[in-house]
Amino acid sequence: MKILYAEDDSDTATYVSHGLKEAGYQIDVVADGKQAIALATMHRYDIYILDRMLPSVDGLSAVKSLRMAKDTTPVIFLSGLGSVNNRVDGLKAGADDYLVKPFAMSELLARIEAIARRPVLKQETTTLSLGGVCVDLLSREVHRLGEKITLNPKEFALLVYLMQRPNRIQTKSMILDAIWDIHFDPKTSIVETHISRLRAKIDKPFGTQNIQTSHGAGYCFKA
Amino acid sequence: MLRLSSSLRFALIITMSFVVSTWLATYVAVSIQSKELKQRLFQDTEYLARTLANNLSNHGVIALKKQIDDQMSFNQDGSILIRFWDKQSNSVYGTLPLATPFSGPTVINIPYLQSSTENEENDGIYYAYGIDMPNGKIVVARSGRWVTDTQELFSQSLMAGLGCAMVVIAMIAFLLTQKGARRLANIDSVLKLIASGDLSARCQISGASKDELHIVAIRINSTLDKLEGSISNLQQVSMDIAHDLRRPLTRLRLRLEQVLQNNGTNQPIEDEISHSIVELDQLSATFDAILHLAQIESGSQHVVLEPIDISALCYDIYETFEPVFEDSGRRLKLSCSTSIITINANYSLLQQAIVNLLENALRHTPPGSNTLLSLQQETDIISIIVSDDGPGIPKHERENVLKRFYQLDESRTSDSTGLGLSLVSAIIHRHEAELRLLDNEPGLCVQLIFSSSPY
């Protein structure tokens, strides 16, 4: 998979591109917005990762002009501006995700994964069946080995979210964002608590380990 | 300088326009009056001429000459001159130095007249009337000096009045503009002070006249209030950063130095490094919190308020936190009606405020404590209340806990920025709602009070 990465701080660029290469991505690094647009029009990439503050053409304008040119390649913004309004501006301009600096490499990798293999949510899908867990999205019922498992709404939403992205690490902030609509970093272990509740109902009674913790990175549903 | 020049200029302009308009009025009045006076003079001369002609036809030449003499004796200053041409004796009589007689009204010029040499004001203009009789001709002339005199008198008196009025008007204009100029000078001096760095300077607001200057002064003051607010906010942020980021930075530096020193001594460095990363994350969280707080407080970011269902929000937060409380050995309860209660608020900010309060309860109450999240509606007052039965906050400390980085227990817990309640306070302030810290006997009761606005 090919990634175009625009970052004007050379140290950050070196670290991030190193991390991305280690994760098996091909990567082109540019230092300003103009070069990013030029490369984007010349080559085909799978993802653009753009810093928001770039010389010559800033990230926001770069995304806007790419989108105007009907370029639908997914964009992840990296930015020091982290308020809700900044996020909204970035997403409105056409970005697919927004990551606030400083970020953990694992967070960026998880988000690239999420975007690169964004689940195709078929409207007609009414059941999920993975690793022995069956979820009926209409009746909101969960079964395992023919046994009905009662989940509260948040646990159900969490399970569905993870099952729709099997084998892919979902970070804490991605989960908070998706399930609780929380865009700040809470001081308490909301995600941990709910994951452990969910695990106690889905995995523990059956001796399975579908819901896995990737230490320091996040959680994923192993099929 | 500004004061003097602008008010003087204004006074001058007002006075000048007054002078010009009054002078015009005077000119018109004088010319109308002089026309009228000239007509009168002609009438007078005609009347006298006719009287003399009557005398001539009724009593003869002798009587006429006597009457002329009488007239002349009354008017030795040359204001009336008469000449009679006797056809029978072909001689002339009288004082008017005129060679050829005429009939009807005529203006004549007599440049030099002996009888009036002492009268320097005589301009030689005479208004004359001649009558042609069978036995002679009579011309009576009256000096125009009277008209000129009257005109002069008239304009002199007008000018004197004009002069007085001019002085009065100039003074009034000067005083009036000086008042405005003084206020302008006040604004000017305030702006100078601001430019020199004294942000506390404010314009004087006079309650008397609510004119444009008044509005401008009020506007300048409110702009300065905002400016001062954001500057002090900025200073606060810089101080906060210096205050609260230095300590973890120092810790981090020492830790990394340690790692460097131990390098090569076969001591595992993974632990140290992962601790450093935690420390760094904490640092970045504090930094974010400081900026977030500053943005909310300064109003630098537009906060969109929209009708949100507060009971749904409370239920959502309760559902999220109930397991967290339970796992920590505490209890969270919800008291909230199921009906929809809407208030005008910003969803994420209000969510963060309530979450902060619950996290505070988690952090500052001992295990086994109960926390209640409740939503109350009384007519148009909606209160979100987070109350616990923990140690509470002593009355004298309640103001302080809203301050940045203030923590009751001196030992700072590493996971707390000390900004939680400040942030709640700023968010509530931004919503124009009220934050109350009360005694729950025992424990703390925090009330967020919104007055629902009609929409």
HADDOCK unambig.tbl for C-alpha pairs under 7 A between the chains (distance, minus, plus):
assign (segid A and resid 187 and name CA) (segid B and resid 359 and name CA) 6.97 0.50 0.50
assign (segid A and resid 187 and name CA) (segid B and resid 415 and name CA) 6.92 0.50 0.50
assign (segid A and resid 188 and name CA) (segid B and resid 359 and name CA) 6.69 0.50 0.50
assign (segid A and resid 189 and name CA) (segid B and resid 324 and name CA) 6.92 0.50 0.50
assign (segid A and resid 190 and name CA) (segid B and resid 320 and name CA) 6.86 0.50 0.50
assign (segid A and resid 190 and name CA) (segid B and resid 321 and name CA) 6.85 0.50 0.50
assign (segid A and resid 190 and name CA) (segid B and resid 324 and name CA) 6.23 0.50 0.50
assign (segid A and resid 193 and name CA) (segid B and resid 323 and name CA) 6.54 0.50 0.50
assign (segid A and resid 193 and name CA) (segid B and resid 324 and name CA) 5.79 0.50 0.50
